[in-house]
Amino acid sequence: MAVLRIVLDLLVYAGIGLFAAWYFYSYKRKDLLGGFWGGMVVGFIGAVIISWFASWNAWFIQLVDWLMKPKFGETLLVRVNLIASLAGAFLLLYVFNRINHNKDR
């Protein structure tokens, strides 16, 4: 059961990274390092890093706990802080886009 929960968490992070890469690459038409898939990897890493940092000492989770509770009854569906993951994915893609001199495709 613990392995399934970790796989589910990784899938949520990958989905957030995929969404952030789509937003920068297809919607904003920005040239990302490694194209769309490179942007997805960077978004995934950003989502994981910022989510981990935000859950450190749980200060951020307590702040936004009322905003999101991914629970069904008493069962916690995913252990991913969705707001921190989205912020991390977009932040890291923004930084990499700036490193790439903010080029349009």
C-alpha positions in Angstrom: 0.0 0.0 0.0 2.9 2.4 0.8 4.4 1.8 -2.7 1.1 2.6 -4.4 0.8 5.8 -2.4 4.3 6.9 -3.5 3.5 6.0 -7.1 0.3 8.0 -6.9 2.3 11.0 -5.5 4.8 10.8 -8.3 2.0 10.7 -10.9 0.5 13.8 -9.4 3.9 15.6 -9.5 4.3 14.4 -13.1 0.8 15.7 -14.1 1.6 19.1 -12.5 4.9 19.2 -14.4 3.2 18.2 -17.6 0.6 21.0 -17.2 3.2 23.6 -16.4 5.2 22.6 -19.4 2.1 22.7 -21.6 1.3 26.2 -20.3 4.8 27.6 -21.1 5.5 25.7 -24.3 2.1 25.6 -26.1 0.0 28.4 -24.5 2.7 31.0 -23.9 4.8 29.7 -26.9 8.1 29.9 -25.0 11.2 28.0 -26.1 12.1 25.7 -23.2 15.4 23.9 -22.7 14.8 20.5 -24.1 11.5 21.4 -25.7 8.2 20.3 -24.3 9.6 17.1 -22.6 12.5 19.0 -21.1 10.1 21.5 -19.7 8.0 18.6 -18.2 11.1 17.3 -16.4 12.0 20.7 -15.1 8.4 21.3 -14.0 8.3 17.9 -12.2 11.6 18.7 -10.4 10.3 22.1 -9.4 7.0 20.7 -8.2 8.9 18.1 -6.0 11.4 20.6 -4.6 9.0 23.4 -3.7 6.4 21.0 -2.3 9.1 19.4 -0.1 10.3 22.8 1.0 6.8 24.0 1.7 6.0 20.9 3.8 9.2 21.4 5.8 8.0 22.2 9.4 4.4 22.2 7.9 4.0 26.0 8.1 2.7 26.3 4.5 0.4 23.3 4.9 -1.2 24.8 8.0 -1.7 28.0 6.1 -3.6 26.5 3.2 -5.2 23.5 4.9 -8.6 25.1 4.6 -8.1 25.6 0.9 -7.4 22.0 -0.1 -8.0 18.7 1.6 -7.6 15.9 -0.9 -9.7 13.5 1.3 -12.5 11.2 0.5 -14.2 10.7 3.9 -11.4 10.0 6.3 -9.1 8.5 3.6 -6.3 10.8 2.3 -6.2 10.4 -1.5 -2.8 12.0 -2.2 -0.1 13.4 0.1 0.9 16.1 -2.5 0.5 19.7 -1.6 -1.1 20.8 -4.9 -0.6 24.5 -4.5 3.1 24.2 -3.6 3.6 21.7 -6.5 2.0 24.1 -9.0 4.0 27.0 -7.7 7.3 25.0 -7.8 6.7 23.7 -11.4 5.8 27.2 -12.7 8.6 28.9 -10.8 11.3 26.5 -12.0 10.0 26.7 -15.6 10.0 30.5 -15.4 13.6 30.5 -14.2 14.7 28.1 -17.0 12.8 30.3 -19.5 14.8 33.3 -18.3 18.0 31.4 -18.5 17.1 30.6 -22.1 16.8 34.4 -22.7 12.9 34.4 -22.8 12.9 33.2 -26.4 9.6 32.7 -28.2 9.2 29.6 -30.5 
